[in-house]
Amino acid sequence: MCDTGVAVLPTATFSNCPVDHVDVLFVPGGFGTNATLKDKETIDFVARAGANAKYITSVCSGSIILAAAGLLKGYRAATHWAFYSDLEKYDGVIGDHSRVCVDRNRLTGGGVTAGIDFGLTLVATLRGELAAKLSQLAMEYDPQPPFNAGSPQTAGPEVVAIFQQWVANQEKQNQSH
């Protein structure tokens, strides 16, 4: 339960989820991605759910999970900038360095803050532009970052190298658990 009273409680398992009637399959990313890629049950579920889903979506490195499930072959997809080489290892997946990539019924977002742009794009797709604008206004989404370091192109080589080392260390720590 969150502080606004909204709760997200599962009502189905992988085995009893009605995968023939999925409107939106959404796969998040993050530091659990490598563990998820090794989880055959999860990858198989994502593949089954995506086979008939109206929209197949992800943010951050969730697109790598979609690719592993075979759902991005022949599609463009976004991911966090540090993981494009992992995404593009999958046959037929075309990395798209946009914050949000829309390719037919595949909507994928880049890392963290691009998830807000992704969410607004998905709301517009499902409920219309007015609903997305109302959502943007309600959350006061008017980004004005204090630094121009939100991409490898603007952050500079030193910051990028430090971040890449941090990611590598995080992945090692996650693999040891």
N, C-alpha and C positions, 0 to 999 in steps of 0.2 A: 504494500500500500504506500503510495507516495503522499506527499504533504497536501496535495489537492484532492485526495480521496479516490484517485483512480488506481485501480489494481489490475495487473496483468496476471491472470491465473490460467494455466494450461487446462484445457478441457478435453484434450486428446493426446494420444501418444503416437509415435511413428507408426505403430502397427494398426491403430484404428482411426487415423486421420483420413478424412474423405478426400483423398488426393485427386479425385476426378472433378472436384468442384472448387479449385483454388482460384480466387480472384487475383491475389497478390502474394507471390512468394518473395519474401524479403530475407536476405542473408546478411547479417552484420559481419564486420571484420574485427581486426584487432589482434592482440597478442595470442589469442586462442586459436588462430587460424591454422598453425602448423599441427597442433593436436587434432583439430577437426579433420584435416586432410588425411590423417591416419585412421580416422574412425569410419570404417566401412559402412556401418549402419546409418550414420548421418549422411554420408555422401550418397548412398543408395536412396535414402528418403528424399533428399534434395532432388535427385534425378527423377524419381517417381512423381513428386509434387510438381516439378517444373514441366513435366511432359504435357500436361493439359492446362497449366496456369495461364490466366489471361495476361498477367504481367509478371515478369521475372526480374527481380531487382536486388541490388546490394549497395552497400557503402563500404568504403575503405577496402581492405583485403578480402572482403566477402566475395568479390568477383572471382577470386582465385578458387574459392569453394564452388562457385557456379561453374567455372571452367572445368574443375576436376570432375564434376557431375555430368559433363558433356553438354552443358546448356549454353555455352558461348561460342561453339564452333560456327564460324562464318559470321560472327558478330563483332562489332566494335564494343569495347568496354573500358571504363575508367577504374582506377584503383588508387591507393595512396602512392605518391610519386616514388617512394623507396622500393616498391614491389612490382614495378612493371616487368622486370626481367622474369620474375616468378610467374606472372600472368601469361606472358608471351611464350612460355615453354609449352603451353597447351596448344595442340594442333588446331589451326584455323582461327585462333583468337587474335584479334587485332587491337592492340593497346591504343587507347584514345586519351590523350593527356588533358582532356577537358575536366572542369570541376564536376560537371554532370554530362553523361553521355546517354543519348537516347537513340537507340537503333531498333526500329520497329517496336516490338513489345519488351525489349530489354532496356531497363533504366538502371544505370550504375553511377555511383558517385565516388569521388576521390576521398581523401582522408578527412577525418574529424569535421572541420567546419564546412567542408563541401557537403557533408551530410545534411546540413540545413538547406542548402540550395537544392539538393536531391529531394528532400522532403517536400519543399515547396513545389518542385516540378511534378512530383507524384500527386500532390493534392490537386494541382491544376489539371493534370491528366485525368484524374478520377472525378473531380467535382467542379472543375472550371477555374478560370483565371481569377474571378472575384473571390472564390473561397481561398485561393492561395494568397491573394493580396490581403484579405482579412486576417489570415493566419500570420502573415509576415508583420502586419501592423500590431496584432495582439502580442507577439513576442518581441516587438520593438527591434526587429532585425534590420539594422542600418549600420553594417560594419564599417568601422573607421579604425583599423588597427594602428597602434602606436609605432609600429616598425614595418618596414617593407622587407620582410624576410619570410614570406609565406610560401615561397617556392624555391627550388634549388637555384633557379635563374636569378632570383633577387637576394637570396640569403648570403651568397658568397661561399667560396670553397672551404674556408675554415669552419664555418657553422655547419655546412653540409657534412663534412668529414666527421666532426664531433657527433652529429646526430646519427650518422651511419654506424659509428662505433657503438653508440648507445643502443641502437636497434639490435646489432649483433650480440651484444651482451645480454639484452633482454631475451632474445631467442634462445641463447645458451641456457639461461636460468630456467626458462619455461620447459626446455627439453629435459632438464635434470629432475623435474618434479613428476 
